[in-house]
Amino acid sequence: DAGAGDEDDNVIVPGTAPGFEPFQMNVDGELVGFDIDLLEAVVAETDYELGDWEELEFDSLQPALENGNIDVIAAAMTITEERQESIAFSEPYYSADQSVLVQTGGDVQAEELEDLEGLEVGAQSGTTGEGIVDEELGDAVDYTSYDNYVLAVEELERGTLDAIVIDEPVGDSFAGDRDVEVAFTFETGEEYGFAIRQGEEEIQDALSEGIEAVEESGEYDEITQEWFGE
Ligand code: GLN
């Protein structure tokens, strides 16, 4: 019986966390980026419709998904075993490693993670970058957690923070338009997926098939070209 209720069932509300260029940013009040375009293209391949985007802090996305305020996360979110204990993911749509950012022309000389020992290091709350600092460096660094990487990058530019651990493509982007530079990159082999609630197999399969479809149609390459120019 195709009532309005059935139509509502087909609407999935997306959530993201701007400030993570070029995947999701708010430019002059408009939400744009690779993940925004990609999810819109992917959902267009399915029987679902996208609702209005919710913009949250990265750390708030998973709780918002679990409590039903949003239905899908598109936020360059790495598929991890820990996250898969409570949420599920589509097939991967992007691969990334991590970088360490420092102030351009500043005093910090670093070529590997151990070189950050004794320094003030930051990352965005709830990210894999934060997890790496915690696991690899622990108490050896003076760690600060930021709600958003943009705030951490601003501290780096001011010289009030020594280094940031951040996804490599995003580090490259900040290095391109702010007074920060990539000190070094290290391999983590992370893969981004669209996150959904566990047990939502229909949405999960639709998103995974949608990703495959936009890869085959050439749309994925067009979106990559637009945001990465490659
Ligand atoms: N890929 C990283 C993670 O999943 C960072 C994502 C982000 O900050 N938007 O934790």
Residues whose N, C-alpha, C, O or C-beta is under 5 A from the ligand:
A	BS01	LIG	F20 F58 A75 A76 M77 T78 Q124 G126 T127 T128 G129 D167
